[in-house]
Amino acid sequence: MATPTADKLRTYFPSRYIAADGNAMTEYVVDSATLRNITDAALNEADDYWNGALGWFVGDTLTADLRGCFFHVKDFDAASDTLTLSKDLPAQPAAGDKFYMVIGGNRRSGCETFGLMVASNQPELQPYHCSSITGVTIKKVSGQLGEGDVTLKYDPAAGEIYLQKADEAYGVGIDVTSPLTDAIVFSADGQSYLQFDVVSTSLPAIEKTEVLTLAINQGVFTPDFEGYETSAVGGKVRYRLEILRNEDSADTMIDLIVYLKKTSGVATAITSETDLTPDESEVEIEDSTDWPTNSFWVYNKTRDDCRYIKYRSGKTLYTTDAGAGLRDFAAVNWVTGDEVEVMGDIDIALEVPDVSGVFSNPADESTAPGGLNFATHCGINNAIYYGDLDPGEIIGIWRRETVVENHRARNSIRTDMITVWS
């Protein structure tokens, strides 16, 4: 039995209206709009149905400044078929602009979640059309390539394209002497890849390289925390489902595990007695090397507790304590010498669908899917263990995002997830 390569694990958006596994998502078309409102008569669902939905404009939509632009729905008014967004769009949509939206659980859609994007003068999602290596269109970028520059090389003598990651050597080439669709080229590590189409007759006559600057798409899966979500109503908790599928037609992913990327910041200790029961508190740490400066979580390993940090000044952390514990922890006082570390932004939980491929489908983004055990699962030693993922099999990973009452709005929430198998 062979080990499926990294490109065989694909991740998909779910949607609550999908009738069968893998069905296409609905493409919506703007009838009229402002910077913060979108009306489409095809939005005929019940009032508030789309509250909390994540949406994006397609790469070839009419308004160039909206291509690849993501948005978060604050409210849906059924009477007027109007979405009210969490914040202004960068440009006013025109009638005819096209967009998608996703919310809920239910079933896997046919739309893959997005990887890294290729930065360019084209503010759009993939596909990205190479300028030096003509005839090559990049359709998906593996997250394992990371942010920064990678290099594609076309060698006409060999008839192959190669991928180079950072300072590594080029990986194994792929033959492009014939037209290809959804071809995969790996870097030297055999894990990081690009997926692309090639029109062989349009390839250049001489050797060419193309440097691609990769960046993380912000707000692709986890919307920003908006100010209204932190109002004095206790904050909120949001839930998002991502569906994983083994696309290999024959081989099983053995001993599959899932975990969150370890966050920056050295593990350290607190250096003073700290009563964290008042509304406003602060705590001193011994070493703040590589710690964030604002809007992050800290985990107390000694007390098995956590706090959300509004901001850090030097070695002083300032927090607003909800008083009743956050993220399933019981709030306790922290004591000099307690070990602390930066904590991930989210918690995750595994869900296996029923026999017809249906997952939980909460009524709204703030309703928890029932019966799941959420935890940070940060780092390979604290991973979710699933076992063997068979060809064509799907599982779901739910993300839980805790928005703390009365903290400032925040973007760039990190939800990087890593999956390993043998």
N, C-alpha and C positions, 0 to 999 in steps of 0.2 A: 504494500500500500504506500503510495506516494504521499508526501506532505503538501497540502494545498499552498500555493504561493500567496503572498500578501494581497495581491489584487483580487483574490477569490472571495475575500470577506468584504461584503458591501453593506452599507448602512442606508436605511430608508426612512423617509418621513411617513408617519401614519396619518390617517384622517378619519374623522368620525363618520363621514358620509360614504366611505368606500364600501361597495357592495360585495367585492370579492378580492382575495389576496392578489396584490400586484396591479390592481386597476389604476388607470390614469387619473390624475387629479384634474379638477375642473379649471379651465382657463377663463378668468373673468375679464370683462372689458368695461372700461370707465365710460359712463354716460356723461357725468359732469363731476367737477371736483373743485376744491380749494386746496390750499397748502395742507390743511388738516382734515379734510373730509373727502370721502370718495362715495359716489352714488352709482349703483348699477342695478337696474331693474331685475337682473337675474338673481340677485340676492333676496330670495323669497323665503328664507328660513324664519323661525320664530324670533321674537325680540330677545336681544342679548346672546343669541346663538354664537356669534363670532367674537364675543368679548374675550380678550386675551390672545386672539389669534396672531400668529406670525405670518407676515406676507412679504412678497417681493415682486418687483416689476421684472419682466423678462428682458433678456439681453438685446432684443431687437425692437423693444417698445418705441413708440413714436417720439417721446420726449427724451432726448439724449441724456440729460442730467439725471434721469430716473432709472437708467439701465443698470440692473443689478442692485438697485436700492431696496433695502429691507425696511419694513415698518412693523409696529406693534399696535394692535387694535385695542383702544380703550373701551369703546362702546359700539354696539350695533343697534340701530333703530329700525325695526321692521316696517313701521308705517311709511317711512320715506326711503327704504332700501339703502340707508346711508351708514357707512363706517366712519366713526370718529377716531382719529389716530392719537397716539400718545404724545407726539410732538410733530412740528411742521416738517413736511417733506422739503428736499432741497430745491424743488421746482414744482409748479402747479401742474398736475396731470391734465392732459388734453383728452377730449373725447376720442375713444379708440385705443388709448393706452391699455396694455394687457398686463395682468398680474395673477399670481397664485396666492392662496392662503392655506394654512394648515393649522389644525387644532384638534385636540383630543387624542384618543387611543384608537380602539376599534380594530382596524386592519392596516396592513402594510400597503402603502401606495406604490406606484411604479417610479416615484421620484426619489432619486438618491439624495441624501444630505450632501452638502457641499464641502469640498476639501479646501486646500489653499487656493488663492487666486494669483494669477500672473498680473503684477502691476504694470500698467501701460497708460497710454494716453486715451485708451478706450475705457470709459467707466462702465464696464459691463462684466457680467459673469462669463465663465467659459461657455462656448468655445473661444479660444484665443488663436488668432491667425498669425503664424510666425512671419516676420518680415524678411529675415535673412535666408532662412531655409524655407523658401516658397513651396507651397503645396502641402505644408504640414499644419494641421489644426489641432490644438491641444484641447481636450475635452474634460479631463479630470487630473488633479494634482494630488498625489499622496501626501497626507499630513506628516508622514515621517520624513519628508524632505526638509521640513522646517522652514522658517522664514530666512530670507537672504537670497543669494544668487546661486543658481545652478546653470549648467551649460549643456546644451544639445549640440552634437556635432554630426554633420552629414559627410560621409566619405563616398564620393561617386565611384571611385575605383573598386571599393568593396561592395558598393550598393547597400550600405548599412547606416543606420542612425544609432548614436550612442548617447548615454546620459552620464554626466559627471556631477557629483554632489560635493559642494565646498572644495576642500583640498584633496579629496580622494582621486583615485584613478577613474578612468571611464569604465562603465560596466560593460556587460556583454552586448554586442550590437544586435540589431534586429534588421532583417532583410526587408528593404523597401523598394525592390525592383518592380513589384506589382502593387496595384492599389490595395490599401488596407483600411479597414474600419475597426475602431476600438482596439487598436494594437497597443501592446504594453511593452515599454522599455524600462529596464531596471538599472539603478545605479550599481556601483561595485558592491554594496552591502547586500544586494539581492532582496531587499525588503522595500526600499523606497522606489517609487515608480511614477511615470507619466502615462496617461492613456491618450491616444491621439489617432486621428485619421490622416491618411496620406494619399495625395493624388500624384502618383509616380511620374507622370508626364510633366508635372509642374515643378519638379525638383530642380535645383540649380545645376549648372554644368560643371562647376568647380567646388572644391571643398569649402564648406561654410560652417561657422559656429554661431550659435545664438544664445546670448546670456539672458536668462529669465529671472527677474526679481520676484520672489514669492512673498506673499503676505497673508496674514490670517484675515478671513472675512469676518468683520465684526457684526454681531447681531444675527448671525446666520441661524443659530439654534437657540441661543439664550438672549432674549431681548434685554436692553438696558433696564436698570432699575429706575423707574420714573419717580419724580418727586411726589406725585399724588398717591403712589403705592406705599409711601412711608408715613402717611398722615396718621394722626393720633387715634387710630382705630386698632392698634396692635400690630401694625405692619401687615404682611401677608406671606403666604407660602404658595409657590407655583410648582406645577408638575408638568414635565415634558417627556414624551416617549420617543425613543429611537429604536428602530428595529434592525437587527443584525441577521444577515443571511449568508450561508455558505453557498456560493455560486458554482463551486466545483461540481462537475457532473458525475464524478466517480469516487472521489476520495473524501474521507472524514477528517475534520479538524479535531485532533486528539487533545484531551485535557485542556480545553479552552478556558482561559481566565480573562477577567476584565477588571481594570483598575483605573484610578485617576492619576494623572501625572503629579509627581511630587512637587510641592511648591517651594519657592526660593526662601532663603533665610536660615541661618544656622540655628540648631537647637540650643537653648540656653536655659537660664534659671532666673526667677524673679528675686529681687534683692531687698524686699521689704514686706512687712505684714500688710495685707491688702483686704479691706472690707469692701466687697463688691455689691453689697445690698442697696446702697443709695442709688438714686437715678444717675448721678454723675460720678464716675470713679476714674482713678488712674493707677497704673502699675508700672514699676521700674523693672527693666530687664538688664541682665549682666552684659549681653553682647547683642548688638542690633545689626551685625554685619549682614548685608543683603536683604534685610527686612523691608517690606513695602513701607511707604510713607503715609498712606491713607486708605480707608475703606478695605479692610481685610479681616480675616478671622484668625484667632489664636487659640490653640488647644493646650490645655493644662494636662500633661500626661500623668502627673502625680495624683490629681484630684478627679481625673476623668470628667472634665468640664470644658466649656468653651465660652468665648466672648467675641463680640464683633467690635473691632477697633475703628473708631471714627478717624483718628489720625495719630501719627507718631512724631514726636519731637525729640530727636536724639535717642535716648534710651527710655523715654517715657511714653507709655501707651495710654491713650485716652479712650474710654469706652462709655457707651450708654447701656446700662444694664436693664433688661426687661424684667428682672426680678423673679421670674418663674422658670428660668432655664430656657435654652434655645437648642434646636436641632436634637431633641429628645434627651438632652442632658439636664440634670438637676442643678440649679444654681447653688454654688457653695462659695465660702470665702477662700481666698488663696493665701498661702503662707510662704514666708521667706524660704528659698531653696527649692520650691516647686519647679519641676522641669516643664518648660513650655516650648512650643514650636509654631510656626506659621501653619495654618490649617487651610485645606482646600475650600473653594467657594460653595461647593454643592455636595449633596449626598446622592448616592445611587442605589438602586434596587433592581434585582432580576425578576422578570416575569416570563413564564412559559405560556404560550397561547393555548387555547383549547384545541380540540381535534380539528376544528374547521378554520383554525388560524386567527381566531378573534382574541384580542387583548381587552383589558379593562378599558372603559370609556367614560371617565368621570364627567359630571354634568358641566363643569367649568374648570379653568386652569388652576383654581385654588382648592379643588376637591381632590383628596388623596385617592389613588387607586387602592382598593381594599386588599388587606391581607399581605402586604409587602413589608419587608424589613429594610429600612433605609439606614445607611451608614456611610462614612466618608470614603472608605476603601481607597485610601491614598497610598500608592506605592505597591510594588509587586508582592511584598510580604503580607499585605492586607487586602488581597484581591478577592473578587467574587469568583468562585470556582463553579463552572457549569458542568464540565465533563466533555463528552464527545458531541460535536455538532456535525450531524450527518449531511450529505449532499442535499441541497435544497431546503434544509431545515432552517427555521427562523426562531429567534428569541428576542425579547424586548428588554431594554435597559431604560428605566425611568430615572430622570433627573429631578431632584428636589432642590428648589432654590428658596432660601429663607430671606425675605426682605424685612429688615429690622425697623421697628417703629421709630420715627423721628430721626433717622439718619439722612444724610444728603443723598441726592440722586447720584447714580453711578453708572458708567458704561464699562465696557471691556471686562465683563464677568468671564472668568476662565473655566471652561468645562472640558478640558482636554482629556480624552479617554483613550486608554491603550488596551489592545486585545492581543493575547499571545496564545499560540497553540503549537503542537508538534505533530 
